[in-house]
Amino acid sequence: MTKFRDRPIISFIVFAIVAFILFGAISALFGGFFSFLGSENGLSLGIIIGAFVISLLYVYLYKIKGFFSFSKFKYAFLLACPFILFVLTIFIDPNFKIPTLETLLLGVIAGLAPGVSEEVIFRGVLISYVMKFFKSSKGIYGVLIVSALLFGLAHLGNVGVAPLDATIFQVFYATAIGILFGAVYLRTGNLWVLIFCHALNDIIAAAFTTNGLVADALVWNASNIATAIISIIVIILGFYYVRSAKHDEIIEVWEEKWAN
């Protein structure tokens, strides 16, 4: 097992394949178990459980410390604060509505699933794994860009439920969010703040808009214009967070997490 873990690329590919299969099986299993709540809600709960199981497997195999640690929570929250601007755009969305208690509860379930699973995958596993082997300036910039692009491109799958132009726009601002969240995670190693921010945004989108998490065709209204501007701002801010003057601080965080 030690030799296997020391082969970073092969190890990660094998882990990713096993994790993907396990994640799908657990999501489907628990999705069926909670089907009495509705198929979509059951699947959402299955996804949440699957993400935590993958986290436990990852921690067990690679011995990372503090995967779900609350350390530097306030610091991470402060760095992530600009994300609230994305949340506020929902309230000027033409599809905004006041939810009922039922739609709010359903929105919580729908929003928690991507909030937990996507942060575990794209920040918790991907970024931390790269920082095990490539704790350098090139590694910092490389993993930030790659993880953000993969996070953004993952949203291309929404083209099945949303128009192409709206999906491409979502890929753009999701990539921007990936830059900000990746930078916060690199600086602090705190995943809880990112899960909270991500889930909060998706919960409000699901509960407070008439189209939920499914986007309409792209229209350059006040909400989308604000989203585009905020995306550019957080991209700049994300790279500022990981500027060269902060590299020693970042490397110290990950040397502590991967100390055996």
Disulfide bonds with the S-S distance in Angstrom:
none
